[in-house]
Amino acid sequence: MDLGSGDQSPDPTQRVIQQLSKLHTQGQSTWQEFIHCVCMELDVPLDLEVPLLSIWGHGDGFPRQLDVGEESPPDSQPHPGLKRPHQSCGSSPRPKQFKKQQQELVKRYLQLLRTSARQRCTNRTPGPGQPLAFPQVYIPPILQWSRASAPFDAQEGAVMGDPKAADGTDVNIRDLFNTKANRGPRVTVLLGKAGMGKTTLAHWLCQKWADGQLDRFQALFLFEFRQLNVITGFLTLRQLLFDLYLRPEAGPEDVFQYLQENANGTLLIFDGLDEVFHPGPSKETAGPEDPASALTLFSRLCRGTLLPGCWVMATSRPGKLPACLPTKVATVHMWGFDGPRVEEYVSRFFSDQPSQEAALAELRADRRLWSMCAVPALCRVACLCLYRLLPGSSPGQSAALLPTMTQNYVQMVLTLSPQGFLPAESLLGLGEVALRGLETGKVTFSAGDVPPPVMDFGAALGLMTSFCVCTGPGHQETGYAFTHLSLQEFFAALHLMASPQVDKDTLSQHVTLTSRWVQRSKARLGLLDHLPTFLAGLASCACRPFLSLLAQQDEAWVGTKQAAVVQALGKLATRRLTGPKVIELCHCVGETQVPELAGFTAQSLPHQMPFHNFPLTYADLAALTNILGHRDAPIHLDFEGCPLEPRCPEALAGCGQVENLSFKSRKCGDAFAEALSRCLPTMGSLKKLGLAGSKITAQGISHLVQALPLCPQLEEISFRDNQFKDWEVLSIVEVLPCLPRLRKLEKADLIFLLSPPTETATELQGDPDLRGNANQRKEAQRRSLALSLSSNGLSLAGVCCVLSAVSMCRTLAELHVRSLEFFLAPGL
């Protein structure tokens, strides 16, 4: 039907009336369908909707409303040019009432989602009487944006006790959903090593949303890949949301349509992306609406082919991202706890002040235990052990029982076990289940996987948990899992060390090192993060009595197995290892508490030790420092492209073996510089310091310039590619007279070449290594200070300030400013 006409009235109102009249002549059904479309498709004000409904009538034009339930003649069809509404409501003249019913269905479902979220969070809390029924303390870990995905408005405030910034800016939870990707899919990936609190953060976000604190989202769905792995069939998105998560009480079509139309208010969290057991294809040929695996549905959500405009968050360990994940995602690194967070966690874990003070005193007095608490999961285990050990113990006695991560877990098992009794059979049963799961990639077990007595024992001690698992639409069963993946690895290690069925050769095969590169091409799926570390920890002599009781064997039998682990680690130390494997080896060797193995490993490390392109935490550098303490020769440490925990340089404090230390990363900011400034004065052998390509500003430089005068042994400093401004360069130049041995200071095209002072030259002449070498002596005496400021971006005022500052440096011989040269007398 053509409503246009060449002889229409020039008056717009009359023209509309003419078109409506022509439409009305097409018959009652067409007219009613038109009125229905207007009321359903448009947001019509009530004062206009009433007249529209009043003209709803038959072909004779008399305004009469149809009775409820009355139908139009079957032979009357709407005009093909009119759009039929999405949902049919018969011929009822009450579309407003129908829309209100839809809104009520959606409102009830959204409220049901919040209620369900609260219940899920409550179910994760141990009940009264359970051994792990301690205060559920949550302290947000350190969060740091990757270089390319910082939020566009990082200064937005937060009201949820959010984590403090890594570099002086508040990195709050709201920023996780405030990325630069304001168009297309909004995907955030949280990367953190095992135990950093990824799952805890996911559930905490769910709880905060249920309490109304993430008000930008109307709907939130939380999925765990360890449960999605159980599903072997294909699903649609609607089945994933309603059959596997929460089904609406009524009107699923209306609810799903609402979620599609309001996707920007929907958040989907997928926890444990690294635990995907069935990796999907990187390229997909099926349509976006076709049924697919859970991982494929996740990929479609991330790419925006399903529920476009929604928000997606995933958690994963580093270096284990499946290929189906888009390359352009916002990446956030989770770094665990710093000192203030550890203290806050301990203070909130212990209810009374005397216990708080005693626990904090133990941690502060034991640097190794303090560094372990940087991992939130280990911090909780340590607090649990201290809760049992502190009463009746003298100061320092409790911490002495917790020198390694493995011995923390051993003490946890001992404190949870019935007093004076070690249930060896049940513990070995748990270990057998744990090892079988790790070897098959399983972290969620069915009823047939776990013997009932073992399950009862694990549940009674809070070591295992049960939950409902949807294996498919309409199919549910009970699933079981260890409370944490690290706990499963610990029990697997117990089984390998204490089971008579495991011989030395089989045990040695599990002592391996794994590279965890960030690059997607080298990503490797797997669940064995801490198993070799736990095996190394159980090889400690301190664990021999415990293993002897567990295995019901004498200590000589246990010692044979422990020796096999130590021997396997010694063989690994002789190999040429990559950076990630060196760090893992340091963790393992430190757990053994065998000084000879630590010394052998330290001496086997190369003189130049590079660490490139993988994340490093405070605990990682603490493990490296512990091993380097057994080394005689100096070593050069080169960190390039590594995501670094902001405070990790503090772990190098007191390391006297480091001669050259170099950091090159855009992720190093002011907090990193502050931490570095605290450890530099304690590194007495450090001669060369490199800090290139960082994001350090005047705030960070202010800390460094206070620390540099306390490092008189420094001979060379490099600040290349840091984009310092006038004030920063001037601050650095002003400390030159305080560094008597400094020979070179480099900042991009700004290069300082300094001659040693007279007393230093005398020392060089008397050096036995230089005696007899005339060329070297002449070179040492010939050195002069050449200051090059060419093409460094300094302003004219900055150049003048630098000129004033360097005039105090008595060894200045040559100064370059762009293309000009000033030659000054040495004594000037």
Disulfide bonds with the S-S distance in Angstrom:
none
